Amino acid sequence: MSRIAATFAKLRQQGRKALIPYVTAGFPYADITPQLMHGMVTAGADVIELGVPFSDPSADGPVIQQAGERALALGINLARVLDMVRAFRRKDNVTPVVLMGYANPIEHYDQCNGPGVFVREAAAAGVDGVLVVDYPPEECEDFAAQLKAAGLDLIFLLAPTSTEKRMAQIERIASGYVYYVSLKGVTGSDALDVAAVQAMLPRIRAHVSLPVGVGFGIRDAATARAIGQSADAVVIGSRLIQALTDQPYERVVLAAGNFLRTIRSGLDE
């Protein structure tokens, strides 16, 4: 059983929902990410989504775009992201880590290092899953097979516009969990419609057997609690990034922990 599957199984037994924070690797300081990941786990994170910086992040709003730009300016690339996961794994061999990003850095990595090298090195580093925003299911079956052979999960996005056909395609090759984007737009929006999310989740579960996490629009304990009543997990990124943006180095981990504890408390109520 993968770390992701084991985590969701344990939470189900406890009657709890997963908290999945997203942070951009190398933000706000190039070397702080492993410390930050440990701090998030201490504050109640169940799975960590680690964003791979990319120059053209089509699904990201201004907050995460700016975090990515800052990380890129600090020299963060996919090789350094894998180093961060290796450093995290020296002390934590339990918490699942999902790389979230775009196809270009992965394909560039393999072009530079050889076919299939990314998957092999990600598995060796301790990555548990990969979410590639711009890989639709019908175009990445070979990649999915590589990940499966290496014991990694391939996680997909679903949107309010996703058809039943698309859900069935995702069910066939996805593993770990699926990430439901709660609104039409980019990350960081305040336009979360809780009732619409609650109405959509039964439709998803009719076609997808994996746990369903919900993100885009989760901003505080109240929205996390409302979404957690029907979802298996909540994903929170932009608000966490905002909480870290202007922090001095020595306060980054503390700021992340303080923020995530409020979300964890809301989920557990």
N, C-alpha and C positions, 0 to 999 in steps of 0.2 A: 504493500500500500504506500502511495506517495505521501510526502509530508503534507501536501495540501489536502488530500483525501482524509488522512488521519486527523488533521486539525478540524475539519468540518464534522467528522464522525464524533469526535470528542465533544465538540460544542453542542451537537444534537443531543447527545446523552445528557448534557448538563442543562439543556433547555435555554441555551444562550445563542446570541448572534455574533458573527464575526465582525471585528473592526479591522478594516484594511486601509491604513493610511498610505498615501502616495507622496513621495518626495523625489525631487530631481537630484540625481546623483551629482555630487560635487557642489551642491548649493546649500547654504550660502558661502561656504568655504571649501576649497578643493579637497582638504584632507579630513573633513569632519564627518563624512557620511557613515562610516562604521560605528562611530560613537553615537551618532544620531539614531541609527537603526537599533542599537541596544537600548537607548533611552526610550524609544517608542515601544519596544517590547515590554519594558518595565512599566510603562504607563498603560498597558492593556492591549497593544496591537496583537492581532492573531496571525495576520499575513502582512507582509510588506510589499508594496508595489514600488519598485525603484525605476524612476524614469531615466531613459537613456537620452541625453541631450541631442537635439537635431535642429538644424537651421530652418526647417520649413515644417513646423508641427501643425498640420492642418486641423486637428481636432482640439487644439489647446487654445484657451482664452489668453488674455494679456498677462495674467499673473504667472501662469506656467510658462508662457513664451519668454517672459523676461527672466525667469529663473533659468531656463535653458540657455538663453543668450549669455547670461553671467557665467554659467558652468562652462560653456564653450570657450569663452574668453579666458577662463582659467586652465584651458587645455584638457578638459575632460572629454574623453572619447570612449568607445566601447571597450577597448582593452583596459583602460583604467577603471571602468565600471566593474568589469570582472575581477580586477584586483580588490575592489572594495568588498565584493561578495566574499572573496577568499578571506579577507581580514575579518569580516563579520563571523564567518564560520569557525574561526579559531576559538570563539567563546560560545557560540550558539549553533548547535547542530539540530535544532528542533523547529524553529520558526520558519515557515515557508517564505521564500523570496521569489517574486515575480518580476521579470524585466518587462517594462512597458515602453513601447516606442514605435518606430517606423521601420519600413523595409530597408531603406537606403543604408543605414549604418551596418545592418546585418549583412547585406549583400556586398557592401564594400569590404567588410572584414574578411569574408570568404574570398573575394577577389584578390586581396592582398596576401592571405595566408593559406589558401587552398580550399577546395570544395568540402563543405561539411565541418570545417574547423570550428566555426562558431558554436555549433551544437555540442561538439565534443568538449570544447573548453568551458562552455557554460555549465555543462553537467559536472565536469571535474571541479569547477569553482564552487559548486553548491547551489546553483540556481535550480529552482523547482518548476518554474513555468515561464512562458513567454506570451505576451500579448502584443501582437503587431497590428497597429491600428489600420494600416492600409493593405493588409493581406485578407481578401475575402476568401471564404472557404473553398470556392470552386477553383481558386488559383494557387492553393498552397498544400495540396495533398502530399507532394513529395516532402515538403518541409515538415508537415505533420508526422509523416512516417519516420523521418529522421529523429524528431523529438521523442516520439513514442519509443523508438528503439533505445534511446539514451535515458529513458525514464523520466522525461520532462513532459509537463502538461502544456497543451496549446489552448489558450484562453481567447474567446472571441467576444466582441461587442455585439449587443443587440440594441435596437433603437425603437422609438415609438412607431416608426414606419416599417419595421421589419415584417415581412410576410411570413405566413405559415411555411411556405416553401423554404425560405431562408432559415427559419428555425430548424426545420428538419435536416437541412444541409449541415448546420452547425452541430446538431445532435450527433450526426454520424462521425464527425472527426474531432470534436472538442473533448477536452478532459479538464479536470480540476474544478472549475466553476465557469459560469458565464457572467459577463458584466453588462448589466442593462443600463444604457445611457438614458437617464430619466427625462430628457427634453431634446428638442430639435435645436441644436446649436453647439457651442463650444463649452469647455470647462469654465467654471467660475460664475455661472449665471445664478441669479436669485429667483428665477421663475419656476421653482419646483412646485409641481402639482401633485400633492400626495395622493389625492383620490384617483388621479389618472394612473399613477404608478400602481396603486393597489388593484385597479381594474385590469391592468396589463399583466400582472404576474401570473394569474391563473392561465391566461392564454399561453404564456411562455412555458409554464410547467406542463401544459398539455402536450408539448412537443419536445421539451428538453428535460432530461432527468437529473441533470447536474444542479448543484446549489446555484442560486441566483444572487449575485451582489448588485447593488444599485449605487450609482454615483452620478456626478454632475448635478450640483445643486444642494448637496448636503453641506450645511454651513454651521450647525450648532447642535447642542444636545437635543433640542426639541425636534428638529427635522430628522436627526438620527433615530430618535425614539419612534417617531411616526413611521418612518420607512422600515425600521426594524420589526415593526409589528407584523409585516407581511414578507419582507425579504429575508434571505439567509445571511446577508452581510451588507454592510454599508461601506462605501469607499469614499474617502474624504481627501482632497488634494489641495485645491486652490486656497481654502481658508487656512490650512496648515502652512502652506508656503507663505501666505501673508503674515502669519504669526512669527515666521522666522526671518522675514526680509531685512529688517533693520537691526537685528540683534547683534551685539558684539559676540565674538567667538565663544567666550566663556559662558554665555547665557543661551546659546542655541538649543542645547539638549534640554535645559530646564524649561525653556519656553515651549518646546514641542511636547514635553511631558505634561506640563500644566494644561495645555490645550486639549490633548488627547484624553486626559483623565476626565474632563467634563463630558466628552463624547462617550467614553466608556461607561460613565455613570448613567448617562441618558439611555444608552442601549440596555443596560442591566436593570433599569427600573421596571 
